[in-house]
């Protein structure tokens, strides 16, 4: 079985957000798979997707603070500033983290580690809903 669907995620404030449950809810078909893969790709240049700690919310705050050090706003060498001080750092963060993830599916569920979850990494201050292309394959 192959399925591809556009998922519209609810808008999130700037930061790192667990979206594991939201993605599973938007893809009820994955519950019918015994074995498979879900590939998720975000169609934006100022947000990213990653898999990381799902239990302690302080990890998400630490990630946001650390990436703000790696790609600071208002760096004097940025030329791409037309969309605000957070725009170029958002592009850098998206490149560093990445725009896609592949998750194994086993018995109708994500086969992630005990402490893993899928994150939407929102790198802009003023955003709207984000679009993910989800490609599900399996049997």
C-alpha positions in Angstrom: 0.0 0.0 0.0 1.2 3.5 -0.9 -0.5 6.7 0.3 0.6 10.3 0.1 -1.2 13.0 1.8 -0.8 16.7 2.6 -1.0 17.3 6.3 -1.8 20.8 7.6 -0.4 21.2 11.1 -1.9 23.6 13.5 0.2 26.8 13.9 2.7 26.7 16.7 4.7 29.5 18.4 8.4 29.6 17.8 10.2 26.6 19.4 10.3 22.8 19.3 7.0 21.1 19.5 6.0 17.4 19.8 3.7 16.5 16.9 3.8 12.7 17.1 0.2 12.3 18.2 -1.1 15.0 15.8 0.6 13.2 12.8 -0.8 9.8 13.9 -4.3 11.3 14.2 -4.1 12.8 10.7 -3.0 9.4 9.2 -5.5 6.9 10.5 -4.5 4.5 7.7 -1.2 3.7 9.4 -3.1 1.7 12.1 -3.8 -0.9 9.4 -0.2 -1.5 8.6 1.7 -4.5 10.2 5.0 -3.2 8.8 5.8 0.0 6.9 7.5 3.3 6.7 6.3 6.9 7.0 8.3 9.6 5.4 7.4 13.1 6.4 8.7 16.2 4.5 7.9 19.8 5.6 7.3 22.2 2.7 8.9 25.3 4.3 12.4 26.8 4.5 12.0 28.3 8.0 10.9 25.2 9.9 12.2 21.7 10.2 11.5 18.2 11.5 13.5 16.0 13.9 13.2 13.1 16.3 14.3 13.6 19.9 13.3 13.4 23.6 9.5 13.1 24.1 9.3 13.1 27.9 11.0 16.1 29.5 9.8 19.5 28.0 13.0 21.2 29.2 14.8 19.5 26.3 12.7 21.4 23.8 13.5 24.7 25.5 17.2 23.9 25.6 17.1 23.0 21.9 15.5 26.3 21.1 18.1 28.2 23.2 21.0 26.4 21.7 20.0 26.9 18.1 19.5 30.6 18.8 23.2 30.7 19.8 24.2 28.8 16.6 22.1 31.1 14.4 21.6 34.4 16.1 19.3 37.1 15.0 20.6 40.4 13.7 24.1 39.1 12.8 25.8 41.9 11.0 26.9 39.7 8.1 23.3 38.6 7.1 22.2 40.2 3.8 18.8 38.4 3.6 16.8 40.5 6.1 13.7 41.5 4.1 11.4 39.3 6.1 12.7 40.2 9.5 15.5 39.5 11.9 14.3 35.9 12.4 14.2 34.9 8.7 17.8 34.1 7.9 18.5 32.4 11.2 15.3 30.3 10.5 16.8 29.2 7.1 20.1 28.2 8.7 18.3 26.2 11.5 16.1 24.4 8.9 19.3 23.4 7.0 21.1 22.2 10.1 18.2 20.2 11.4 16.6 19.0 8.1 13.2 19.0 6.5 12.4 15.3 6.5 12.3 12.2 8.7 11.5 8.5 8.0 9.8 6.5 10.8 9.3 2.8 10.9 5.7 1.5 11.4 5.2 -1.7 13.3 1.7 -3.1 14.2 0.0 0.1 13.3 2.2 2.4 15.4 5.4 4.4 15.1 8.3 2.2 16.1 10.2 4.9 17.9 12.4 4.5 20.9 10.9 4.7 24.4 11.9 8.4 24.8 11.5 9.5 21.1 9.0 11.8 19.5 8.6 13.7 16.2 9.2 17.4 16.6 8.1 20.4 14.5 10.9 22.9 14.9 9.3 26.3 14.3 12.0 28.9 13.7 9.9 32.0 13.0 8.2 34.4 15.3 5.1 34.9 13.2 3.8 31.8 11.5 0.7 30.2 10.1 -0.1 26.5 9.7 2.7 24.3 8.3 2.3 21.8 5.6 3.9 18.3 5.7 3.8 15.8 2.8 3.4 12.4 4.4 4.2 9.3 2.3 3.1 6.0 3.9 4.1 2.7 2.5 3.6 -0.8 3.9 1.4 -3.8 4.3 
